Amino acid sequence: MHPLIWRAPLACALAALGSIAFSFPTLAASGKALGVDPAAAVETKTDSKTLTVGAEIFIGDRVVTGAKGQVQIKFSDQTELVVGPNSALLIEDYLLRNDESAGKFAINALSGTFRFTTGRAPKDRYIIETPTGTIGVRGTSFDFNSSTQETKVLLYHGQVVLCNLSNTCVTLDDTCELGAYDLGKSEILGHTDDFKGADRDDLKANFKYAQSQAPLLGAFRVEEAKECFQKGFVANAQSESLVKDEGDEQEEQDEEPCDDCCNDNC
């Protein structure tokens, strides 16, 4: 057979394979890391790499942070997510999948501390799983921390439904309201102002972003967070100021007026 006779079909076959290879859709990013502190990585089924500002996040990615790590992610629907120190989170599904089919915004908060603010997607499309149950999002912003024993949630605005694995649920709908669920129960814990002393200190440790939003970019800060742990301090400061003003006024009233004969001594 003449060499040109078999070379022609082979060339056509290779061209066809090349066309097929390059016709696959590129992997669509779910979100982008806008802020990254050191000791943060993204893990896939095949490898692990250090996260940097501008890195894209995909379905199936596992975001992991160390003791000083933090990642601030903005998704294409404007949802904002903060992964705090010593935390791990898995992106399970996103609103628009690679094949352009409609999905849900589904994440699995495996452990650690987080902040979540919904974007433009319908409320029923958001699902947050934790080791002890789920958080149903209803257009809202909140902080939460999760472990294998318990999940705690601090609401800033909107509404969240907390359900444990036994499907026992409670609803949070008030600013600075706290809720929790574990394997045995789901409960509303009350308002942050209801906690005093050591219990209040424990809450501050669990919800670091409510105590200080300084580590966060402006877009990831929540105005209502200022009310949760600083409100009491503001009230105390106002009270102390009022007491001081009343004391100064009393001192002025106690002073004897000085007449002309004692001006030299006034």
Long-range contacts (C-beta under 8 A, 24 or more apart in sequence): 25-98, 25-99, 27-58, 27-98, 28-58, 28-96, 28-97, 28-98, 29-56, 29-57, 29-58, 29-76, 30-56, 30-57, 30-58, 30-59, 30-61, 30-75, 30-76, 30-91, 30-94, 31-56, 31-57, 31-73, 31-74, 31-75, 31-76, 31-79, 31-81, 31-91, 32-56, 32-57, 32-73, 32-74, 33-57, 33-71, 33-72, 33-73, 34-72, 34-73, 34-74, 34-217, 34-219, 35-70, 35-71, 35-72, 35-216, 35-217, 35-220, 36-70, 36-71, 36-72, 37-65, 37-68, 37-69, 37-70, 37-71, 37-215, 38-66, 38-68, 38-69, 39-65, 39-66, 39-67, 39-68, 39-69, 40-64, 40-65, 40-66, 40-69, 40-70, 40-71, 40-83, 41-65, 57-91, 58-91, 59-91, 59-92, 59-93, 59-94, 59-97, 59-98, 60-90, 60-91, 60-92, 61-90, 61-91, 62-88, 62-89, 62-90, 62-91, 63-87, 63-88, 63-89, 63-90, 63-91, 64-88, 65-112, 70-215, 72-216, 72-217, 72-220, 74-219, 75-105, 75-119, 77-105, 77-119, 77-120, 77-121, 78-119, 78-120, 79-105, 79-116, 79-117, 79-118, 79-119, 79-121, 79-126, 80-115, 80-116, 80-117, 80-119, 80-219, 80-220, 81-107, 81-114, 81-115, 81-116, 81-117, 82-114, 82-115, 82-116, 82-209, 82-216, 82-220, 83-112, 83-114, 84-112, 84-113, 84-114, 84-115, 84-208, 84-209, 85-112, 85-113, 86-111, 86-112, 86-113, 87-111, 87-112, 87-113, 87-114, 88-112, 89-114, 92-129, 93-127, 95-121, 95-125, 109-144, 109-146, 109-151, 110-146, 111-146, 111-147, 111-148, 112-145, 112-146, 113-143, 113-144, 113-145, 113-206, 113-207, 113-208, 113-209, 114-143, 114-144, 114-145, 114-146, 115-141, 115-142, 115-143, 115-209, 115-216, 115-220, 115-222, 116-140, 116-141, 116-142, 116-143, 116-144, 117-141, 117-220, 117-222, 118-158, 132-164, 132-165, 132-181, 132-182, 132-183, 133-162, 133-163, 133-164, 133-165, 133-181, 133-186, 134-162, 134-163, 135-160, 135-161, 135-162, 136-160, 136-161, 136-162, 136-163, 136-169, 141-222, 141-224, 142-172, 143-207, 143-209, 143-210, 143-225, 145-206, 145-207, 149-182, 150-180, 150-181, 150-182, 151-180, 151-181, 151-182, 152-178, 152-179, 152-180, 152-189, 152-206, 152-207, 153-178, 153-179, 153-180, 154-178, 154-192, 154-203, 154-207, 154-210, 154-228, 155-179, 156-222, 156-224, 156-225, 156-228, 157-222, 157-224, 162-186, 175-224, 175-227, 175-228, 176-224, 176-227, 176-228, 176-231, 178-203, 192-228, 192-229, 192-231, 193-231, 193-232, 200-229, 203-229, 204-229
